[in-house]
Amino acid sequence: MMNSEWRTFLHTQGAQFSQVDMVNDFGTPLQEQQQVLQTTVIVDLSHYGLIQARGEEASSFLQGQFTNDVRAIDEKTSHLSAWCNPKGRVISTFTLFKRHNAYCLLLPKDRVMGTLQRLQGYVLRSKVTLQHACDEYAIIGISGEQSTSVIVNGLGVEPPTEDYQVFTTDAVTLIKMAGIIPRYVIIAHPGLLQVFWQQTRLPAVSTHAWQLVDILSGYPQVTQINTETFVPQMLNYDLLNGIHFKKGCYTGQEIVARLHYLGQLKQRLFLGHIDCEFPPNIHAKLYAPDQERSVGEFVAIQPHPRGGYSALAVVEIAYANNESLLRLNNANKDRFQFRELPYQAALNEAIK
């Protein structure tokens, strides 16, 4: 659930809420999608939640679960990581960081309880305590070219300058996020963020605008809809530094390593655009003209301010080109037009 104090504040700022207690928009959804690509904005990130892990064995416990090297995390460093089932399918994706001696997982809120409960089953006798912190903190973002100066002026601190660097005080944690636009995640108690929000006088945009930047940047997230569907490399996590192949054993590691070293991967994450009248369903599939079965499925979709929809989709590599004429739900129209990812060169090298 969203922190009640924070929900009340967002309501005073014009937030329009969905039935699941998330902010749909601040009254102008298409304008917000445009603003996030053109100017500096403040973003409600209430679609994120937090899981904390504490205890003298927290590091070793998490090291045996996640795809990335937990030992590399300190209070100035974060990274992308994933948690897989024994078959190598991704249960959850998250940004891992430390705050006040606790390891913190920043992940989609609809995966918090499922991830927490399932992780508890692996604790056994380990000296580690897991808990969610969704009600304790509010989470917002600053996105745009003026992000750094906004934070300096509003919080009086110098934010980190490199992707996934972290700055933490007693009151606030800042994470510099990767993407095509400079942006920061800010985690703090609601009262502090209310003051900061009002001081910035920035245009307010919703989660959907932030997710559009994620899509155009090629950064996927696993949600309740597609948990345990993909192996990490299908989501390009090897290209996004979300997998450490020399860290040792972790749940699902054998499958992930085999795909890496034997080169048997047949599907990858690609960016595309669809011009269609109605929003595509996240369950929608992509079809090639010569195939009755689907050759791709969506991971994330958001409207683009210039029309149509931007999407990330896991597609069979053999069909990952505009000559394949992929169509939405095997229709005669609604073609999926491939676009270049910011890391397209690395992707091209990986699929040779």
N, C-alpha and C positions, 0 to 999 in steps of 0.2 A: 504494500500500500504506500501511496505517496504521503510524505510527512504533512500532517494537517495544517500546520502553520504555513508551510511553503505553498500548499494548494490554495489557501486563502489569499496569500499574497499574489500568486499568479492570476487569480480571478480578478483582483483589483487592477491588474495590468492588461486586462482584456483577453485573457486566455479562454479559448473555447475547448471544453473537455469532451473526451470520448466516454463511452460507457465503461471502459476499463480504467478510468481515472488517469488517463494520459491526455496531454495537450495536443489537440489536433492542429490548432493554429491560433494566431492572435487576430483573427478577423479577416485577413487578406492572404489566403494560402498561396495563390499563384505569385503574388507580389513578393511574398517571403522567399519563395524558391528563386526568384530573380535577385533579391537583395543579397542572399548569401553568396552569390557568384560575383557580385559587383561592388559590394561595400562591406564595411565592418559592422557586424551584428552581434547581439547577445542572444544566446540560445538556451532554451530550457531543455535539459537532458534528463528529464524524469523517466525516460524509457530505460535508463541505466539503473542498475542496483549494485550493491557491494557485498562481498563475502570476505570476512576476515579470518585469518588463521594465526593463532598465537601458541606459544609454548616452545620449550627448549628443543623439541624435535620437529618443529614446523617446517624448517628448511629441508631436512632429509625426507620427511613425509611427502611434501609437495614435489620434491625432486623425483620421486618414484612414481609420480602421476602425470606430470605435464610434459609437453613436447619440447619446451625450451629449457634452458639451463637456469634453474632457480638460484643457484649459487652466484650467478652474475648480478643478481638484484641487490641493490642497496637503496638508501633513502635518496639517492640522486639519480637512480637509473630504473627505468621500467622497460618492459618489452611485451610484444604480442606473444600469446601462447595458446595452446589448445589442450583439452582433456579428451582422451579417446577411450572407447570401450576396448575390450580385448581383441576385437576384430579390426581395430584401427580406425573405426568410424568416429567422427568428432561428436562428442556429447555437448561440449560448450567451447566457445571461443571467448577470449578476454584479454584485457591489458593487466599485467601483473606488476604491482609496485609495493613499496613498503611505506608505512606511516606509523610512527611511534612504536616501533618494534613488532608491528603486525604486518604480515603479508596480506595484501588486499587484491581481490579480483574485481575488476570493473567489467561488468558484463550485462547483456540485455536482461531487463528485470524479469521477463517471463521465463528465464532460465535459472533464476536465483534459487528458488526453493528446490527444484528438481536436482540441481547441481549440488546444493548443500546436503540434501538428504542422502544422495548417492555417495558423495565423498565420505560422509560419516561412516558408511559401511566399510570403508577401507582403513579407518583409524585404528581399530582393534586396540592394542596396548600402547600405541604411540602416544608420546606426551605432547599432544596438540589439541587445541580447542578451536572448533569451527563455529562461526555464528554469522548471521546476516546483519548488516548495518544500514538497511534501506531507510529506516525511520529516523536514524540519528543525524544524517547529513542531507544536504541538498546538493545537487550536481548541476552545474551550468557550463556553457561553453562560450568562448569569445572567438569569433572567426573573421578573418579579414586582414588586410595589409597593416592596419593600425592596431592590431591586437596587442602588441608589446607596449605601446605607449598608453593604451587604455588601462592595462594592468598596472603599469608603473604609477600612473596618476590616481587610479582608484584604490589600489591596495598598498601602494608605497613600497613595493618590492620589485626587484629585477627578475623577470621570468626567465626560465631556461631558453637557450637559443637552438639547441639541437633536438631533432626528433627523439621522443621518448625519454628525454631528460626530465627530471622531477625536482621541484623545489617545495620544501615543506617547512612550515612553522607550526607553532602550537595551534594556530587558528585555521590554517588553510593549506591545501595541497594543490600545486599546479603541475600539470603534465603537458608538455609540448607534444601534440599529436602530429602524425604524418598526414600528408595529403597534398592536393594541388593548391591549397590555400593555407596560409599560416593560421593555426588555430590551437587553442588551449582548452583543456578540461580543468575546471575549478571545483574542488570539493571542500565544503566548509559547512558550518552550522547555518541554518536558515536565516537567522537574524543578521549575520554578517553579510550574506549574499543579497539580502533585501536592500540593505544600504548601498552596497556596491552597484546593484542593478539600477537603482534610481539615480545614482550619481553619474553613471556612464552616459545616460540619455541616448543610448544607441537604439536603432530599430530592433524590436523583439521578433524572433522567429522561432518556429517549433522544431521538434525532433526531425520532422520530415525534411526540412531544409538541410540539417546536418547530415542526414542519411543520403541526400543527393550528393553532397561532397564526398562522402564515403564511397558511393557508387562510382563517381567520375574518377576517383583516386584509385579504384580497384581494391578497396579494403572491405572484404565480406564479414558478416557476422552470422553465427548460427543462432537461430531462435527456436522457439518451441515447434514451429512448423517443420523445420528441416533437421532437427537434432538426430544424430546417428544415421545420417544419409551419406555423408561424404568423408573420404580420407583427407588428411590435411593438405596434401599436394593438389587435390582437385580444387581446393580453395586458394591455391597459389601461396600457401603459407611457407613453403620453402623459399619462394622468391621474396617474401615479405619479412624474412628473418624471424619467422615464428616457429622454426624447428631447429634444434641443435642436434646434429647427427652424431656427435662424439660424446654426448653427456652420459651415456650409459643407459641402463634399462628403465623403462617406464611402461605403464599400461598401454598396450597396442603398439609398442616400439618395433616388434618383429615385423609386422605388416608394413609400417611406415618405412623402415629401413630397407626392406626388400624392394619396395617400389623405387626407392632412391637409387640403390646400387645396381639393380637389375634392369631398370628402365622399362617397366611394364605398364606405365601409366597411360591410359587411353582417353582420359577426360581432363579438362582444365577449365579454369574460370576465365571468362571473356566478358568484355564490355560491349554493349550494343545499344541500339536505339530502335524504338518501334513507333511508327505513326499509326495510331488506332483511335477510334472514336471513344471507346470506353476503357477504363483502367484495366490492364491485364491482372488476372488473379495470380497470386504468388504460387498457386498450385499448377499454373498453366505449363504446358510442355511445348517444345520446339520440334518441328518435323521437317525432314528433307523430302523433296518430291519423289525420290525413289525408295522411300522407306515408309512402311506402315507403323513401325514402332517409333517412339520419340528418340531423338538424338541429343536432347538438351533439356534442362529444367532450370527455372529461375531461382535465384538466391535472394535478390533484392530488386525492387522496382520503385521508382519515384517519378512524378511528372517533371518534365523539363520546361523551364520558362519560355523557351522558343517553340514549344509545341511537342506533342508526343511524350514518350516516356523513355527515360534512361534506365538501363537494367544491367545487372550482373547475372550471368547464367553459366552453369557448368555444362559444357558442350563436348561431345566427342571430337577429339582433335582432328580426325579425318574430315569433319564437316565444318571446321572452324574457318570459313572464308566466305566472302560475299557471293562467290560463284555457286555455293551450295543452296542458295535461295531458301534459307530456313524460314518457316512460317509458324505463326502462333496457332497452337491447337489444330494444326493441319488444315487451316483455312486457306482460301485462295488469295487472300490479301494479308495485311498485317505482317509484313516481312521484318525479320530481325536483321538489322544492318550493323555489321561489326564496326566498332570504333577502336582506336588505338588507346591502350592503357599507358599511364605514365611510365611504367616499367616494361613496355612492349618489347624492347630489345632483349631483355632478360627472358621474357616469355618465349620469344621466337627461338632463342638459343635452347631453351628447355624442351621444346617440342620438335626439334630437328630429328 
